[in-house]
Amino acid sequence: MNQFKFKIIGAFLVLFSFASCVDDLNTEPKVELTLEKLLEQDPNAVDGLVSKIYGTFALSGPDGPGSSDVVTQDPGEAAFLRGIINLQDFSADGMKNRWGDDGLDQLTTTSGWTPNNKFFRYLYDRAYYTISQSSNLIKILKTSSANIPNRENHIAELRFLRALSYYYLTDCFGKGAITTEDDINTSTPKDESTRVELFNFIESELKDIEGVITPTKSYGKADRNVVRMLLAKLYLNAEVYTGTQRYDDALLYTKKVIDEGGYTLAPSFVSVFSGDNDSSPEIIYTLIADAVVSQAYGNTTYIVNGNLSTETMNPNDFGATDGWGGHRATKAWYGLFNNGNLAASPDDRAKLFWTTGHAYEMNDYKKWVDGYPSIKFRNTNFNGSSNATSFSNTDFPLFRLADAYLMYAECALRGAAGGSTSLALDYVNAVRDRSHAGLITAGQLNLDFVLNERARELNLEGHRRQDLIRFGKFTGGSYLWPWKGGVKDGVSIPDTYKLYPIPTSALQANSKLTQNPGYPN
């Protein structure tokens, strides 16, 4: 277990005076600046303060799983990671949720999206909560007279976390108000920034801190290669965000991560998603979970427990005491392995679906036994024994080397300057060979193959909707999947759905924000 996990609790104790700014998206943080005095008395308290901001991506609130940093009746529903999975995976082809409660149906069926959907609001609010808290702490660190250890590096970490929040706003909503430490204690609503302006801000922030933040890896924390990976992600999707492709830059930064990061593929695929994955050599950046000191219903507990049910399996076999019976994969995912004949596939990844008692076809997405639950994430240790727990110990790999390999291959195939299709083939085959999937030839490697390989390798990791949009297959009718558009075999959906609607609460809070095209105000 990594020691960084234990710092989160200490951070809760010193950040009790922070309050959510999401009620007014000018985003003025409502905070008592007594933290300055805290740092004067104990400069080392900065570690706990910064770790709290890291924790906002995986935890729901400061007082355990029943607390929340944002307004919600169910704290577990409003966690940042849960929002990423909901909006990036359940709205895409590979994963569906059966609960249908108060907005999840809209995601699972990519139909009927409205600005009042609470799950859209949760991600929007979460992003601005992290943005405002990061900005407030940046201002304090910049102005404090205390002798604060590693001050500049901590500021760079916070700027990364703020940029990561803006990245999800840019990807999902395409607009918002840019606020920084310069806007603390101002009450005037900020002007709306376009997707291009958000892109430029994120790029500027990341490039500015690339040379400042530590190059030394520290598990669960941002370093130079974590910053570079986010830059590569930003550039990979630049054509979607700005209308101008930046694959040259995406390849450049992906190559830096691969060549200079010191990461290697884990020998076993499943080890990357097990309870002791904090020892994985391929994880570039992770969101930390711990069954004791960082409990949450919205971190990987949501993924592990959500894919289990006593109706057809024993959750204890996967390290969980509870099965929530919510998530199942569709044939759009498991059909990519040997045309759905999973038992005859040599691919280790094909074995990570629970088929016993389940139907191949998802005739009814609300029926637990229709579709195969994914057992990719589990709460058991890969090495040694472990006990079943109510909350997950498995960290979430937000960035990992296999993703970087596939990003390089995509950029090279798109003609990025300096790219090598021969090296791209090597990287794709390294990913496949790790899972005993069988090597491919140069003639088999094309963009469609890369998209499918990204599904086989990365589904349920918060990338799929973004990938389908980048490849032009999310909206329209050229690619259909189960329950796309609310129909069992899928129907075309409008281009409006490339962006989520701006939540009604955000529009009410900031009169300078406008709704995305195609949605009611």
C-alpha positions as CSV (number, residue, x, y, z in Angstrom):
1,M,0.0,0.0,0.0
2,N,1.4,3.4,-1.0
3,Q,1.9,5.9,1.8
4,F,0.4,8.7,-0.2
5,K,-3.0,7.1,0.5
6,F,-2.8,8.0,4.2
7,K,-2.2,11.7,3.6
8,I,-5.7,12.2,2.3
9,I,-7.3,11.9,5.7
10,G,-5.0,14.4,7.2
11,A,-5.9,16.8,4.5
12,F,-9.6,16.5,5.3
13,L,-8.9,17.8,8.8
14,V,-7.2,20.9,7.7
15,L,-9.6,21.8,4.8
16,F,-12.8,21.8,6.8
17,S,-13.3,25.5,6.1
18,F,-13.5,25.0,2.3
19,A,-16.9,25.3,0.8
20,S,-18.1,24.5,-2.6
21,C,-18.1,27.3,-5.2
22,V,-20.4,25.6,-7.6
23,D,-23.4,27.6,-6.6
24,D,-22.0,30.6,-8.5
25,L,-19.9,29.7,-11.6
26,N,-18.1,33.0,-11.6
27,T,-16.5,30.7,-9.3
28,E,-15.6,32.7,-6.3
29,P,-14.3,30.3,-3.6
30,K,-16.0,30.8,-0.3
31,V,-13.0,30.1,1.9
32,E,-11.5,31.4,5.1
33,L,-7.9,32.3,4.5
34,T,-6.9,31.2,7.9
35,L,-4.9,28.5,6.0
36,E,-2.2,31.2,5.8
37,K,-1.8,31.0,9.6
38,L,-1.8,27.3,9.5
39,L,1.1,27.3,7.1
40,E,2.9,29.8,9.2
41,Q,2.6,27.5,12.2
42,D,3.3,24.3,10.3
43,P,4.7,24.8,6.8
44,N,4.7,21.0,6.3
45,A,0.9,21.0,6.4
46,V,1.1,21.9,2.7
47,D,1.4,18.2,1.9
48,G,-2.0,17.5,3.4
49,L,-3.6,20.5,1.8
50,V,-2.4,19.5,-1.7
51,S,-3.3,15.9,-1.2
52,K,-6.9,16.9,-0.5
53,I,-7.1,18.4,-3.9
54,Y,-5.8,15.2,-5.4
55,G,-8.5,13.4,-3.4
56,T,-11.3,15.4,-5.0
57,F,-11.1,13.2,-8.1
58,A,-11.7,9.9,-6.2
59,L,-13.5,10.8,-3.0
60,S,-16.9,12.4,-2.4
61,G,-16.2,14.6,0.6
62,P,-14.1,15.3,3.7
63,D,-15.9,13.1,6.2
64,G,-16.0,9.7,4.6
65,P,-18.2,8.1,1.9
66,G,-21.4,9.8,3.3
67,S,-20.1,13.3,2.8
68,S,-19.9,15.4,-0.3
69,D,-18.1,18.5,-1.5
70,V,-20.9,19.4,-3.9
71,V,-24.7,19.6,-3.5
72,T,-26.3,16.2,-3.8
73,Q,-28.7,14.0,-1.9
74,D,-26.5,11.0,-2.6
75,P,-22.8,11.7,-2.0
76,G,-21.6,8.6,-3.8
77,E,-23.3,9.6,-7.0
78,A,-21.4,12.9,-7.3
79,A,-17.8,11.8,-7.1
80,F,-15.5,13.0,-9.9
81,L,-14.4,9.5,-11.1
82,R,-18.0,8.2,-11.1
83,G,-18.9,11.1,-13.3
84,I,-16.1,10.3,-15.7
85,I,-17.3,6.7,-16.0
86,N,-20.9,7.7,-16.4
87,L,-20.3,10.3,-19.1
88,Q,-17.4,8.6,-21.0
89,D,-18.3,4.9,-20.8
90,F,-22.1,4.5,-20.2
91,S,-22.9,6.9,-23.0
92,A,-20.7,4.9,-25.4
93,D,-21.0,1.5,-26.9
94,G,-19.2,-0.9,-24.5
95,M,-20.9,-0.5,-21.1
96,K,-24.5,0.0,-20.0
97,N,-26.1,0.7,-16.6
98,R,-29.5,-0.9,-15.8
99,W,-30.6,1.2,-12.8
100,G,-32.2,3.9,-14.9
101,D,-32.5,6.2,-11.9
102,D,-33.1,9.8,-12.5
103,G,-30.9,10.4,-15.5
104,L,-28.8,7.3,-16.0
105,D,-31.3,6.1,-18.7
106,Q,-30.4,9.2,-20.7
107,L,-26.7,8.1,-20.6
108,T,-27.3,4.4,-21.3
109,T,-29.5,5.1,-24.3
110,T,-27.9,8.3,-25.6
111,S,-31.3,9.8,-25.8
112,G,-33.4,12.5,-24.2
113,W,-30.5,14.5,-22.8
114,T,-31.7,17.5,-20.8
115,P,-29.9,20.3,-18.9
116,N,-31.6,19.1,-15.7
117,N,-29.9,15.7,-15.7
118,K,-28.2,15.6,-12.3
119,F,-25.3,13.4,-13.6
120,F,-24.3,16.2,-16.1
121,R,-24.4,18.7,-13.2
122,Y,-22.3,16.5,-10.9
123,L,-19.4,16.4,-13.3
124,Y,-19.7,20.1,-14.1
125,D,-19.9,21.0,-10.4
126,R,-17.0,18.6,-9.5
127,A,-14.8,20.2,-12.0
128,Y,-15.4,23.7,-10.7
129,Y,-15.1,22.6,-7.2
130,T,-11.6,21.3,-7.9
131,I,-10.8,24.4,-10.0
132,S,-11.7,26.8,-7.3
133,Q,-10.0,24.9,-4.5
134,S,-6.8,24.6,-6.5
135,S,-6.9,28.3,-7.3
136,N,-7.4,29.3,-3.7
137,L,-4.5,27.2,-2.5
138,I,-2.3,28.4,-5.3
139,K,-3.0,32.0,-4.2
140,I,-2.1,31.2,-0.6
141,L,1.1,29.4,-1.6
142,K,2.1,32.3,-3.8
143,T,1.5,35.0,-1.1
144,S,2.3,33.2,2.1
145,S,5.4,34.4,4.0
146,A,5.9,31.0,5.5
147,N,9.0,28.9,4.6
148,I,7.0,26.3,2.7
149,P,8.9,23.2,1.5
150,N,8.7,22.6,-2.3
151,R,6.5,25.6,-2.8
152,E,7.0,25.9,-6.6
153,N,6.4,22.2,-7.1
154,H,3.2,22.2,-5.1
155,I,1.9,25.2,-7.1
156,A,2.7,23.2,-10.3
157,E,0.8,20.2,-9.0
158,L,-2.2,22.3,-8.3
159,R,-2.1,23.9,-11.7
160,F,-2.0,20.4,-13.2
161,L,-5.1,19.4,-11.2
162,R,-6.9,22.5,-12.2
163,A,-5.9,21.9,-15.9
164,L,-7.2,18.3,-15.6
165,S,-10.5,19.6,-14.4
166,Y,-10.7,22.1,-17.3
167,Y,-9.8,19.2,-19.6
168,Y,-13.0,17.3,-18.6
169,L,-15.1,20.4,-18.9
170,T,-13.6,21.0,-22.4
171,D,-14.2,17.5,-23.5
172,C,-17.7,17.0,-22.1
173,F,-19.3,20.5,-22.3
174,G,-17.1,22.6,-24.6
175,K,-17.5,25.8,-22.8
176,G,-17.2,27.4,-19.3
177,A,-15.8,30.3,-17.4
178,I,-12.0,30.4,-16.9
179,T,-11.2,31.3,-13.3
180,T,-7.8,31.4,-11.7
181,E,-6.2,32.5,-8.4
182,D,-6.6,36.1,-9.8
183,D,-10.3,35.8,-9.4
184,I,-10.4,34.9,-5.7
185,N,-12.8,37.1,-3.8
186,T,-14.3,38.7,-6.9
187,S,-18.1,38.6,-7.3
188,T,-18.5,39.6,-10.9
189,P,-19.5,36.7,-13.1
190,K,-16.8,35.7,-15.5
191,D,-17.3,35.7,-19.2
192,E,-18.0,32.5,-21.1
193,S,-14.9,31.0,-22.7
194,T,-15.2,29.0,-25.9
195,R,-13.8,25.6,-26.4
196,V,-10.8,27.0,-28.3
197,E,-10.1,29.4,-25.4
198,L,-10.3,26.6,-22.9
199,F,-8.0,24.5,-25.0
200,N,-5.5,27.4,-25.2
201,F,-5.6,27.9,-21.5
202,I,-5.0,24.3,-20.7
203,E,-2.2,24.1,-23.2
204,S,-0.6,27.2,-21.8
205,E,-0.8,26.0,-18.2
206,L,0.6,22.6,-18.9
207,K,3.5,23.8,-21.0
208,D,4.3,26.4,-18.4
209,I,4.6,23.8,-15.6
210,E,6.3,21.1,-17.7
211,G,9.7,22.5,-16.9
212,V,8.9,23.3,-13.2
213,I,7.2,20.3,-11.9
214,T,9.4,17.5,-10.5
215,P,10.6,14.9,-13.0
216,T,10.7,12.3,-10.2
217,K,7.9,9.8,-10.1
218,S,5.8,9.7,-6.9
219,Y,2.8,7.3,-7.1
220,G,-0.5,9.0,-7.2
221,K,1.0,12.5,-7.7
222,A,1.7,14.6,-10.8
223,D,5.2,14.8,-12.3
224,R,6.7,15.9,-15.6
225,N,5.5,12.8,-17.5
226,V,2.0,13.1,-16.1
227,V,1.8,16.6,-17.4
228,R,3.2,15.5,-20.8
229,M,0.6,12.7,-20.9
230,L,-2.3,15.2,-20.4
231,L,-0.7,17.4,-23.1
232,A,-0.6,14.5,-25.5
233,K,-4.3,13.7,-24.7
234,L,-5.2,17.4,-25.4
235,Y,-3.4,17.4,-28.7
236,L,-4.8,14.0,-29.7
237,N,-8.3,15.5,-29.5
238,A,-7.4,19.0,-30.8
239,E,-9.3,18.7,-34.0
240,V,-12.4,17.9,-32.1
241,Y,-11.8,20.8,-29.7
242,T,-10.5,23.5,-32.0
243,G,-11.1,22.4,-35.6
244,T,-7.3,22.1,-36.2
245,Q,-5.5,18.8,-35.9
246,R,-2.4,18.6,-33.7
247,Y,-1.3,15.0,-34.2
248,D,2.3,16.1,-34.6
249,D,2.3,17.5,-31.1
250,A,0.4,14.6,-29.7
251,L,3.0,12.2,-31.1
252,L,5.8,14.4,-29.8
253,Y,4.5,14.4,-26.2
254,T,3.5,10.7,-26.3
255,K,7.0,9.9,-27.4
256,K,8.4,11.9,-24.5
257,V,6.3,9.9,-22.1
258,I,7.3,6.6,-23.6
259,D,11.0,7.3,-24.0
260,E,11.6,9.3,-20.8
261,G,9.0,8.1,-18.3
262,G,10.6,4.8,-17.4
263,Y,7.3,2.9,-17.6
264,T,7.0,-0.7,-18.8
265,L,4.0,-2.8,-19.5
266,A,2.9,-4.9,-16.5
267,P,3.6,-8.6,-17.3
268,S,-0.1,-9.4,-16.6
269,F,-3.0,-7.3,-17.9
270,V,-5.3,-8.2,-14.9
271,S,-2.6,-7.0,-12.4
272,V,-3.2,-3.4,-13.5
273,F,-6.8,-3.6,-12.3
274,S,-6.3,-5.6,-9.0
275,G,-6.2,-4.5,-5.4
276,D,-2.4,-4.3,-5.3
277,N,-2.0,-2.4,-8.5
278,D,0.0,0.4,-6.7
279,S,3.0,-1.7,-7.6
280,S,2.3,-1.7,-11.4
281,P,5.2,-0.5,-13.6
282,E,2.9,0.9,-16.3
283,I,0.6,3.3,-14.4
284,I,1.5,6.8,-15.3
285,Y,-1.1,8.6,-13.1
286,T,-3.7,7.0,-10.8
287,L,-6.6,8.0,-8.7
288,I,-6.1,6.3,-5.3
289,A,-8.5,4.1,-3.5
290,D,-8.2,2.4,-0.1
291,A,-10.7,0.3,1.7
292,V,-10.0,1.9,5.1
293,V,-8.6,5.4,4.8
294,S,-10.1,6.7,1.6
295,Q,-13.5,5.0,1.4
296,A,-15.9,6.2,-1.4
297,Y,-18.9,4.9,-3.3
298,G,-17.6,6.8,-6.3
299,N,-14.1,5.6,-6.9
300,T,-13.3,2.1,-8.1
301,T,-15.9,0.8,-5.6
302,Y,-18.5,2.0,-8.2
303,I,-16.8,0.0,-10.9
304,V,-16.0,-3.2,-9.0
305,N,-19.3,-3.5,-7.1
306,G,-21.4,-2.2,-9.9
307,N,-20.4,-5.1,-12.1
308,L,-21.2,-7.8,-9.5
309,S,-24.4,-9.3,-8.3
310,T,-25.3,-12.3,-6.1
311,E,-27.9,-13.2,-8.7
312,T,-25.3,-14.8,-11.0
313,M,-22.0,-14.7,-9.1
314,N,-20.3,-14.5,-5.8
315,P,-18.9,-11.0,-5.2
316,N,-16.4,-12.4,-2.6
317,D,-14.6,-14.1,-5.5
318,F,-13.6,-10.6,-6.7
319,G,-12.8,-9.2,-3.2
320,A,-16.1,-7.4,-2.7
321,T,-18.7,-8.0,0.0
322,D,-21.5,-6.4,-2.0
323,G,-22.8,-6.7,-5.5
324,W,-24.8,-3.8,-6.8
325,G,-26.0,-5.4,-10.0
326,G,-25.8,-2.4,-12.2
327,H,-23.3,-2.5,-15.0
328,R,-22.9,-4.9,-17.9
329,A,-20.8,-4.8,-21.1
330,T,-22.5,-5.2,-24.5
331,K,-21.5,-7.2,-27.6
332,A,-19.9,-4.0,-28.9
333,W,-17.1,-4.7,-26.5
334,Y,-16.9,-8.5,-26.0
335,G,-17.8,-9.0,-29.7
336,L,-14.4,-7.6,-30.6
337,F,-12.8,-10.8,-29.2
338,N,-12.9,-13.7,-31.6
339,N,-16.3,-12.4,-32.9
340,G,-17.8,-13.0,-29.5
341,N,-16.6,-16.6,-29.0
342,L,-14.8,-15.7,-25.8
343,A,-14.2,-19.3,-24.7
344,A,-12.1,-19.9,-27.8
345,S,-10.2,-16.7,-27.7
346,P,-6.5,-16.8,-26.5
347,D,-6.8,-13.1,-25.4
348,D,-6.5,-12.7,-21.6
349,R,-8.8,-9.7,-21.9
350,A,-11.6,-11.9,-23.4
351,K,-11.7,-13.8,-20.1
352,L,-12.7,-10.7,-18.2
353,F,-16.4,-11.0,-18.7
354,W,-18.8,-13.0,-16.6
355,T,-20.8,-15.1,-19.0
356,T,-22.4,-17.8,-16.7
357,G,-26.1,-17.1,-16.4
358,H,-26.0,-14.2,-18.8
359,A,-27.2,-13.7,-22.4
360,Y,-25.0,-12.5,-25.2
361,E,-27.6,-10.1,-26.6
362,M,-28.7,-7.2,-24.5
363,N,-32.4,-7.4,-25.4
364,D,-33.3,-5.4,-22.3
365,Y,-30.7,-3.1,-20.8
366,K,-32.6,-3.1,-17.5
367,K,-32.4,-6.8,-17.1
368,W,-29.3,-7.9,-15.2
369,V,-28.7,-11.1,-17.1
370,D,-28.7,-9.4,-20.5
371,G,-25.1,-8.6,-21.4
372,Y,-21.9,-9.7,-19.7
373,P,-20.7,-7.9,-16.6
374,S,-17.0,-6.8,-16.8
375,I,-14.7,-8.3,-14.2
376,K,-11.8,-6.4,-15.5
377,F,-11.6,-4.4,-12.2
378,R,-11.5,-6.4,-9.1
379,N,-10.7,-5.9,-5.4
380,T,-8.6,-9.0,-5.0
381,N,-4.8,-8.8,-4.9
382,F,-2.9,-10.1,-7.9
383,N,-0.1,-11.2,-5.7
384,G,-0.9,-12.9,-2.4
385,S,-4.1,-13.2,-0.5
386,S,-6.6,-10.5,0.3
387,N,-9.9,-10.2,2.2
388,A,-13.2,-9.1,0.8
389,T,-14.1,-5.5,1.8
390,S,-17.1,-3.2,1.3
391,F,-14.9,-0.5,-0.3
392,S,-12.3,-1.0,-3.0
393,N,-8.5,-1.0,-2.6
394,T,-8.0,-0.9,-6.3
395,D,-6.5,2.4,-7.7
396,F,-7.9,3.8,-11.0
397,P,-5.2,4.1,-13.7
398,L,-6.2,7.4,-15.4
399,F,-3.1,7.3,-17.6
400,R,-1.1,4.2,-18.4
401,L,1.6,3.1,-20.8
402,A,-0.6,0.9,-23.0
403,D,-2.7,3.9,-23.7
404,A,0.4,5.9,-24.7
405,Y,1.5,3.0,-27.1
406,L,-1.9,3.1,-28.8
407,M,-1.9,6.9,-29.0
408,Y,1.5,6.8,-30.7
409,A,0.2,4.2,-33.2
410,E,-2.9,6.3,-34.0
411,C,-0.8,9.5,-34.5
412,A,1.7,7.7,-36.7
413,L,-1.1,6.2,-38.9
414,R,-2.6,9.7,-39.2
415,G,0.7,10.9,-40.6
416,A,2.1,12.8,-37.7
417,A,5.6,14.2,-38.3
418,G,8.3,11.9,-36.9
419,G,6.0,9.0,-36.6
420,S,7.1,5.5,-37.5
421,T,4.5,3.0,-38.6
422,S,7.0,0.2,-38.0
423,L,7.3,1.4,-34.4
424,A,3.6,1.8,-34.2
425,L,3.2,-1.9,-35.1
426,D,5.7,-2.8,-32.4
427,Y,3.8,-0.9,-29.8
428,V,0.4,-2.4,-30.8
429,N,1.9,-5.9,-30.8
430,A,3.5,-5.3,-27.4
431,V,0.0,-4.5,-26.0
432,R,-1.5,-7.5,-27.7
433,D,1.4,-9.9,-26.8
434,R,1.0,-9.0,-23.1
435,S,-2.5,-10.4,-23.3
436,H,-1.6,-13.3,-25.5
437,A,-3.9,-11.9,-28.2
438,G,-1.6,-12.8,-31.1
439,L,0.6,-10.5,-33.2
440,I,-0.7,-8.7,-36.2
441,T,1.0,-7.7,-39.5
442,A,1.7,-4.3,-40.9
443,G,-1.1,-4.9,-43.4
444,Q,-3.6,-5.4,-40.6
445,L,-2.7,-2.2,-38.8
446,N,-5.0,0.7,-39.7
447,L,-7.0,3.3,-37.8
448,D,-10.1,1.1,-37.5
449,F,-7.9,-1.6,-35.9
450,V,-6.4,0.9,-33.5
451,L,-9.9,2.1,-32.5
452,N,-11.0,-1.5,-31.9
453,E,-7.8,-2.3,-30.0
454,R,-8.4,0.7,-27.8
455,A,-11.8,-0.8,-26.9
456,R,-10.3,-4.2,-26.1
457,E,-7.6,-2.6,-24.0
458,L,-9.1,0.5,-22.5
459,N,-12.9,0.2,-22.1
460,L,-14.2,1.1,-18.7
461,E,-11.3,3.4,-18.2
462,G,-13.0,6.7,-19.1
463,H,-11.9,7.0,-22.8
464,R,-14.5,5.4,-25.0
465,R,-16.9,8.3,-25.8
466,Q,-14.0,10.6,-26.5
467,D,-12.4,8.0,-28.8
468,L,-15.7,7.4,-30.8
469,I,-16.1,11.2,-31.3
470,R,-12.5,11.6,-32.5
471,F,-13.0,8.8,-35.0
472,G,-16.3,10.2,-36.2
473,K,-18.4,7.3,-34.9
474,F,-20.3,8.6,-31.9
475,T,-23.1,10.5,-33.5
476,G,-24.9,9.7,-36.8
477,G,-25.7,6.3,-38.0
478,S,-22.5,5.0,-39.5
479,Y,-21.8,3.0,-36.4
480,L,-24.6,1.6,-34.3
481,W,-24.4,-0.2,-31.0
482,P,-26.9,-1.8,-28.5
483,W,-29.4,0.8,-27.2
484,K,-27.8,3.8,-29.1
485,G,-30.6,6.3,-29.4
486,G,-32.8,4.2,-27.1
487,V,-33.4,1.4,-29.6
488,K,-32.2,-2.2,-29.0
489,D,-30.1,-2.5,-32.2
490,G,-29.2,1.2,-32.2
491,V,-30.3,4.2,-34.3
492,S,-28.6,7.4,-35.5
493,I,-28.2,10.2,-32.9
494,P,-27.7,13.9,-33.8
495,D,-24.4,15.7,-33.7
496,T,-25.8,17.8,-30.8
497,Y,-24.7,14.8,-28.6
498,K,-21.1,15.4,-29.2
499,L,-21.4,17.8,-26.3
500,Y,-23.5,17.5,-23.1
501,P,-25.9,20.3,-22.3
502,I,-24.7,23.0,-19.9
503,P,-26.5,22.2,-16.6
504,T,-29.5,24.5,-15.8
505,S,-28.0,25.3,-12.4
506,A,-24.9,26.7,-14.1
507,L,-26.9,28.9,-16.4
508,Q,-28.9,30.2,-13.5
509,A,-25.7,30.9,-11.5
510,N,-23.9,32.8,-14.3
511,S,-25.9,34.8,-16.7
512,K,-22.9,35.0,-19.1
513,L,-23.1,31.3,-19.8
514,T,-25.1,30.1,-22.8
515,Q,-26.6,26.7,-23.6
516,N,-25.0,24.4,-26.1
517,P,-26.8,24.2,-29.5
518,G,-29.7,21.9,-29.7
519,Y,-30.6,21.9,-26.1
520,P,-33.3,24.0,-24.2
521,N,-32.1,26.6,-21.8
